[in-house]
Amino acid sequence: MDMKKHRRQAAWLCFEPCLSQAQLVQSIEILEHEFQLDGTINLMAYVAKICMQFDIELQMQKTLFNTLHKLVSQKTELSDIDPLSLLIAEQILHVEVVNNISESDTKILPDAPAYTLVFISFMRLVIDYTTDKKELFSMLSELVTDKKLKSQDLTSYIEQWVSNHYNLLWSENLSQQTLTRLVHLVYMALCEVSGPVAADDCFHKALVICEQQPESRFFSPSQFL
Protein backbone atom coordinates (compact mmCIF):
# COMPACT_ATOMS: atom_id res chain seq x y z
CA MET A 1 0.00 0.00 0.00
CA ASP A 2 1.18 3.50 -0.84
CA MET A 3 1.17 5.02 2.65
CA LYS A 4 1.56 8.60 1.48
CA LYS A 5 -1.53 8.25 -0.68
CA HIS A 6 -3.28 6.47 2.20
CA ARG A 7 -2.49 9.34 4.59
CA ARG A 8 -3.76 11.88 2.03
CA GLN A 9 -7.04 10.02 1.73
CA ALA A 10 -7.33 9.68 5.51
CA ALA A 11 -6.67 13.39 6.02
CA TRP A 12 -9.26 14.35 3.41
CA LEU A 13 -11.95 12.14 4.98
CA CYS A 14 -11.05 13.31 8.47
CA PHE A 15 -11.30 17.03 7.79
CA GLU A 16 -14.03 16.94 5.14
CA PRO A 17 -16.84 17.75 7.65
CA CYS A 18 -14.93 20.80 8.91
CA LEU A 19 -13.39 22.43 5.85
CA SER A 20 -14.38 23.72 2.43
CA GLN A 21 -12.91 21.99 -0.60
CA ALA A 22 -10.40 24.78 -1.10
CA GLN A 23 -9.30 24.42 2.53
CA LEU A 24 -9.13 20.63 2.16
CA VAL A 25 -6.77 21.07 -0.78
CA GLN A 26 -4.64 23.37 1.39
CA SER A 27 -4.67 20.79 4.20
CA ILE A 28 -3.32 18.16 1.79
CA GLU A 29 -0.63 20.58 0.63
CA ILE A 30 0.41 21.09 4.27
CA LEU A 31 0.46 17.32 4.79
CA GLU A 32 2.67 16.81 1.73
CA HIS A 33 5.15 19.53 2.63
CA GLU A 34 5.44 19.02 6.37
CA PHE A 35 3.84 15.86 7.79
CA GLN A 36 4.28 12.90 5.41
CA LEU A 37 6.01 10.84 8.08
CA ASP A 38 5.07 7.75 10.06
CA GLY A 39 4.16 7.98 13.71
CA THR A 40 1.47 9.07 16.13
CA ILE A 41 3.29 12.24 17.18
CA ASN A 42 3.48 13.37 13.56
CA LEU A 43 -0.30 12.86 13.16
CA MET A 44 -0.96 14.82 16.36
CA ALA A 45 1.22 17.69 15.12
CA TYR A 46 -0.57 17.67 11.76
CA VAL A 47 -4.03 17.83 13.35
CA ALA A 48 -2.89 20.66 15.64
CA LYS A 49 -1.51 22.55 12.65
CA ILE A 50 -4.74 22.22 10.63
CA CYS A 51 -6.90 23.20 13.60
CA MET A 52 -4.81 26.32 14.17
CA GLN A 53 -4.61 27.15 10.44
CA PHE A 54 -8.37 27.00 9.90
CA ASP A 55 -9.65 28.08 13.33
CA ILE A 56 -11.19 24.72 14.21
CA GLU A 57 -12.37 24.70 17.81
CA LEU A 58 -9.81 23.33 20.25
CA GLN A 59 -12.24 20.78 21.69
CA MET A 60 -12.50 19.19 18.24
CA GLN A 61 -8.78 18.46 18.10
CA LYS A 62 -8.87 15.20 20.06
CA THR A 63 -11.85 13.89 18.07
CA LEU A 64 -10.17 14.74 14.79
CA PHE A 65 -6.93 13.09 15.85
CA ASN A 66 -8.77 9.90 16.85
CA THR A 67 -10.60 9.89 13.53
CA LEU A 68 -7.41 10.45 11.53
CA HIS A 69 -5.50 7.81 13.50
CA LYS A 70 -8.27 5.28 12.94
CA LEU A 71 -8.40 6.00 9.20
CA VAL A 72 -4.62 5.82 8.79
CA SER A 73 -4.59 2.50 10.69
CA GLN A 74 -7.02 0.87 8.27
CA LYS A 75 -5.37 -1.66 5.98
CA THR A 76 -7.78 -1.20 3.08
CA GLU A 77 -8.16 1.51 0.44
CA LEU A 78 -10.14 4.46 1.79
CA SER A 79 -11.14 5.97 -1.53
CA ASP A 80 -10.78 5.64 -5.30
CA ILE A 81 -9.55 9.24 -5.45
CA ASP A 82 -6.09 10.43 -4.48
CA PRO A 83 -6.42 13.99 -3.08
CA LEU A 84 -3.03 14.70 -4.66
CA SER A 85 -4.82 14.89 -8.02
CA LEU A 86 -7.01 17.68 -6.64
CA LEU A 87 -3.96 19.48 -5.29
CA ILE A 88 -2.25 19.27 -8.70
CA ALA A 89 -5.44 20.48 -10.40
CA GLU A 90 -5.55 23.45 -8.02
CA GLN A 91 -1.93 24.32 -8.78
CA ILE A 92 -2.64 24.13 -12.51
CA LEU A 93 -5.61 26.44 -12.01
CA HIS A 94 -3.34 28.95 -10.25
CA VAL A 95 -1.01 28.96 -13.23
CA GLU A 96 -3.90 29.29 -15.69
CA VAL A 97 -5.41 32.16 -13.72
CA VAL A 98 -2.08 34.00 -13.71
CA ASN A 99 -1.62 33.40 -17.42
CA ASN A 100 -5.19 34.40 -18.24
CA ILE A 101 -5.17 37.76 -16.50
CA SER A 102 -6.13 39.92 -19.45
CA GLU A 103 -3.20 41.88 -20.83
CA SER A 104 -5.71 43.77 -22.95
CA ASP A 105 -6.73 45.84 -19.91
CA THR A 106 -3.47 47.76 -20.02
CA LYS A 107 -4.06 48.38 -23.73
CA ILE A 108 -7.72 49.38 -23.34
CA LEU A 109 -6.89 51.52 -20.31
CA PRO A 110 -3.39 52.78 -21.14
CA ASP A 111 -3.69 55.80 -18.87
CA ALA A 112 -5.40 54.05 -15.96
CA PRO A 113 -3.60 54.29 -12.61
CA ALA A 114 -2.01 51.15 -11.21
CA TYR A 115 -4.69 50.84 -8.51
CA THR A 116 -7.39 50.52 -11.18
CA LEU A 117 -5.55 47.72 -12.99
CA VAL A 118 -4.87 45.98 -9.68
CA PHE A 119 -8.54 46.29 -8.69
CA ILE A 120 -9.58 44.64 -11.96
CA SER A 121 -7.09 41.79 -11.58
CA PHE A 122 -7.86 41.28 -7.90
CA MET A 123 -11.63 41.17 -8.34
CA ARG A 124 -11.43 38.82 -11.31
CA LEU A 125 -9.36 36.46 -9.20
CA VAL A 126 -11.84 36.66 -6.33
CA ILE A 127 -14.62 35.77 -8.78
CA ASP A 128 -12.54 32.85 -10.10
CA TYR A 129 -12.12 31.48 -6.60
CA THR A 130 -15.76 32.00 -5.62
CA THR A 131 -17.69 28.73 -5.73
CA ASP A 132 -21.14 30.28 -6.11
CA LYS A 133 -20.85 33.35 -8.32
CA LYS A 134 -24.60 33.74 -8.76
CA GLU A 135 -25.13 33.94 -5.00
CA LEU A 136 -22.26 36.38 -4.63
CA PHE A 137 -23.67 38.86 -7.13
CA SER A 138 -27.18 38.43 -5.77
CA MET A 139 -25.87 39.32 -2.32
CA LEU A 140 -23.91 42.28 -3.71
CA SER A 141 -27.11 43.63 -5.26
CA GLU A 142 -28.84 43.24 -1.91
CA LEU A 143 -26.11 44.82 0.20
CA VAL A 144 -25.66 47.86 -2.02
CA THR A 145 -29.26 48.88 -1.30
CA ASP A 146 -28.90 48.43 2.48
CA LYS A 147 -29.31 51.91 3.95
CA LYS A 148 -27.28 50.97 7.02
CA LEU A 149 -24.20 50.43 4.85
CA LYS A 150 -24.63 53.77 3.06
CA SER A 151 -23.50 52.23 -0.22
CA GLN A 152 -26.34 53.37 -2.46
CA ASP A 153 -23.90 55.52 -4.47
CA LEU A 154 -22.24 52.29 -5.62
CA THR A 155 -25.45 50.89 -7.09
CA SER A 156 -24.76 51.79 -10.73
CA TYR A 157 -21.34 50.14 -10.58
CA ILE A 158 -22.73 46.95 -9.04
CA GLU A 159 -25.47 46.85 -11.69
CA GLN A 160 -22.86 47.01 -14.45
CA TRP A 161 -20.80 44.35 -12.70
CA VAL A 162 -23.78 42.02 -12.29
CA SER A 163 -24.52 42.24 -16.01
CA ASN A 164 -21.01 41.09 -16.92
CA HIS A 165 -18.97 39.56 -14.11
CA TYR A 166 -15.56 39.83 -15.77
CA ASN A 167 -15.94 43.21 -17.43
CA LEU A 168 -14.74 45.77 -14.90
CA LEU A 169 -13.77 48.52 -17.30
CA TRP A 170 -16.48 50.67 -15.71
CA SER A 171 -14.00 51.15 -12.85
CA GLU A 172 -11.65 53.22 -15.05
CA ASN A 173 -12.45 56.63 -13.57
CA LEU A 174 -13.22 55.61 -10.00
CA SER A 175 -11.09 56.82 -7.13
CA GLN A 176 -8.96 54.50 -5.01
CA GLN A 177 -11.31 55.16 -2.09
CA THR A 178 -14.35 54.07 -4.12
CA LEU A 179 -12.62 50.93 -5.34
CA THR A 180 -11.66 50.12 -1.75
CA ARG A 181 -15.30 50.44 -0.72
CA LEU A 182 -16.27 48.06 -3.52
CA VAL A 183 -13.68 45.52 -2.39
CA HIS A 184 -15.03 45.71 1.17
CA LEU A 185 -18.57 45.24 -0.14
CA VAL A 186 -17.48 42.13 -2.05
CA TYR A 187 -15.87 40.75 1.12
CA MET A 188 -19.06 41.36 3.08
CA ALA A 189 -21.08 39.61 0.38
CA LEU A 190 -18.73 36.63 0.42
CA CYS A 191 -18.99 36.40 4.21
CA GLU A 192 -22.78 36.35 3.92
CA VAL A 193 -22.77 33.72 1.17
CA SER A 194 -19.91 31.43 2.20
CA GLY A 195 -18.96 32.42 5.74
CA PRO A 196 -15.95 34.43 6.95
CA VAL A 197 -13.48 31.51 6.84
CA ALA A 198 -14.22 30.75 3.19
CA ALA A 199 -14.23 34.48 2.38
CA ASP A 200 -10.80 34.91 3.96
CA ASP A 201 -9.52 31.89 2.07
CA CYS A 202 -10.83 33.22 -1.25
CA PHE A 203 -9.36 36.69 -0.70
CA HIS A 204 -6.02 35.27 0.45
CA LYS A 205 -5.63 33.10 -2.64
CA ALA A 206 -6.62 35.97 -4.92
CA LEU A 207 -4.19 38.30 -3.12
CA VAL A 208 -1.25 35.91 -3.51
CA ILE A 209 -1.80 35.58 -7.26
CA CYS A 210 -2.58 39.26 -7.79
CA GLU A 211 0.65 40.29 -6.09
CA GLN A 212 2.51 38.52 -8.91
CA GLN A 213 1.03 40.82 -11.54
CA PRO A 214 3.25 43.57 -13.04
CA GLU A 215 0.95 46.40 -11.96
CA SER A 216 1.22 45.25 -8.33
CA ARG A 217 4.81 46.53 -8.32
CA PHE A 218 3.32 50.02 -8.23
CA PHE A 219 0.25 49.34 -6.08
CA SER A 220 -0.21 46.40 -3.74
CA PRO A 221 -3.68 44.82 -3.69
CA SER A 222 -3.38 44.60 0.10
CA GLN A 223 -3.97 48.37 0.17
CA PHE A 224 -7.61 47.66 -0.68
CA LEU A 225 -8.05 45.60 2.49
N, C-alpha and C positions, 0 to 999 in steps of 0.2 A: 504493500500500500504506500502511495505517495503521501507521506505525513504532512508535508507543507500544504499540499492541496487539501488534505483532511482537516488541518487546522483552519484553513481559510473558510471551508464550508461550515465548520463548527462555529467559528466566530460570526459568520453571517447569520446563521440560524439563531444564535444566542442573542445578538443585538437587534435582530429584525423587529421585535415588538417595540423597541425604544427609539429607533433612529429612522430618519428618512432614507431613501435609496442613496441620495447623494452623500449623506453622512456614513452610510454603510460602506460605500466605496472608499471613503476616506479612512474608515476603520480598518479596512483590508490593507490599504496602503501603509498605515502605521504598523500593522502586523508584519507586513513584508519587510519593512525597513528596520524594525527595531526588536521584534519579538518572535521571530521564527526559530525558536530554540525549544528543546525538550525541557520538561520539568514543571513542577507545580508552582514554584516561585515565579517563574517566567510568566505563567498564565495569570497569576495574581497581579503581577506588575502590569500586564497588558490590560486587564479589566480595570484596574485603578486608573490607568492612563486614559482609557476611553471614557470612563465615568467623569473624569475631570475635564477632558476635552469637550464633551458635549453636555455638560451640566446635568448628568444623571444623578438623581438623589442618592445620597450616601448609603441610605438603608437598603438600596437595591444592589449594592456592590456584592454582598455575600451571595445573594440569590443568583446574580449573573455569573459569578465565579463558579458556583456549584453546577449551574447549567452548562457552562462552557467546559468544565472539567469532565462532566458526564458525557458530553458530546464527543470530546476529543478521545475519551477512553473507549468509545464504541469501536468495534473491529470491522464494521461493515460500512459501505459507502453511504454517506449522508445525503447526497444529492447528485443529480446528473449534471449539474452546472458547477463549473469552477468559477468562484467569484473573481479570480484573476482575469478572466475574459472581460468582465464588466469594468475592472480597473483599467485594462488596456484600452477598451472602447472609450472610457472617459478621457484618458490621456490623448487619444486620437482626436476626440471632439475638441479638446483644448487647442490642439494644433490647428484644426480646421477653423475654429472660431478666430484665432489670431490671424490666420491666412486670409480669412474671408471678411475681415474688417474692411469696409469699402474705402479704397483709395480715391474713389471718385469724389468723396466729400471735400477733400482738399482742393480738387479741381473746380467743383461746383461752387465752393465757398472759399475762394483763394484769399480773401481779405478777412475771413472770420478769425477772431481771436482764438488762442489755443484752448481756452476754457470751453468754448463752444464745440470744438472738435472733440475734446475729451468727454464732454457731456454726451455727445452723440454716440461715441464708442462705448462709453460706460453703460448707458441705458440700453443699447442694443445687446450688450453682454448680459445684463440683468434679465432682459426678456428671454434670451437664449437659455438661461439657466432656470427660468421659471417654469414649473411643471404645468401649471394651469393658467395659461395666458388669458383666456376668456374671462376667468374669474378675477384676475388681476385688473384688467381694464374696466370690468364692471364695477369693481370696488373703487377704482380711481374716479370713475364718473360719479359715484355716490359720495365719496369724500369731498370732492371739489365743491359740492353744493352745501356741505355742512357749514352752517353759519358760525358754529363754535370755532372752526379752524380758520375762518376768515380767508378762505382761498378762492372765493368766487371770481376774483380777477384772473385766475388761471384757467377758467372754464374753457375759453376758446382754444387754448393750447391743448388741453386734454381732449377736446372734441376732435381736433385735427389728428392727434395721436391715436385715438381710438379707431379712426377711419383707416389708418394705415400704420400698423405697429412699428415698422422699421423705417418709415420716412420721418425723420426728425429735422428736416431742413427748415421747418417753421421756427426753429429755435435760433436762427441766424442772428437776429437783432436783439435777442433778450440779454439782459444784464446777468452778470455772474450771480447776483443775489437772487434773481428770479429763477435761474436754473437750479440753484441750491434748494430753493423752496420746492421745486418740482421733484428733485431727488428725494427730499424728505417725505413728500407726499407718496411717492412710489414705495418708499420703505414702510410707511404706515399701512399702505394698501397690502403689501406683502405680509406684514405681521397679521393683519386681519384675515387674510386668505389662508396663509400657511403656518402662521405662528411665528413668534420672534426668533426661535432657534433656526428654523428653515430660512427665514428672511436674512438673518445674519450670515448664514452659510452661503446663500445666493450672492449677497453683496460682497462677501469676502472673495469668492471665486472670481467674480466679475472684476473686482479691484485688482487682483493679482495679474490677470490677463491685460487689463487696461493699462496698467503701469508699464507694460512692455511696448506700448505704442509710441511712435516717434513724438507725437504732440505732447505726451506726458512728460517729456524732458523739460517742457516750458510751463506746464501746469499739472500738478498732481491731482488725480481724481479724488484722493483723500480729502482735498480741500472742500469738496461738496458735502462731506459727512459732518 
